[in-house]
Amino acid sequence: MMTRKEADVTDDTVLTLAIPADLTMADAEACRQRLLGLLAEGEGAVLVRFEGEERLGVVAMQLALAAVAAADAAGRSARVDDASRDALEQLGWEG
């Protein structure tokens, strides 16, 4: 038997972006392309969540926005979890 919380978690595709601080822009583009492919193939809602202090980087913000845009383009609802949203807002994101 699943609790309500477990049901919520299994209904969403949880996309966790663990971004190293030394990620190059070229590597970020490769990550973005993989994200586009993964999100285009799946179904259901997407929750984008960062882990670690690296979530405060501009590259991480760009990847988050790419993930949300890719999910939207694939007809999937997408949202960023609260802690990651706060980190993005510190960088000036107004999503």
PESULUR-V691694 format. One line per field, one symbol per residue. burial: + if it has 16 or more other ideal C-beta (glycine too) atoms within 10 Angstrom, else -. A space follows every 50 residues. Layout:
burial = ???
This chain:
burial = ------------+-+-+-+--------+--++--++-++------+++++ ---++++-++++++++++-++--+-+-+++---++-++-------
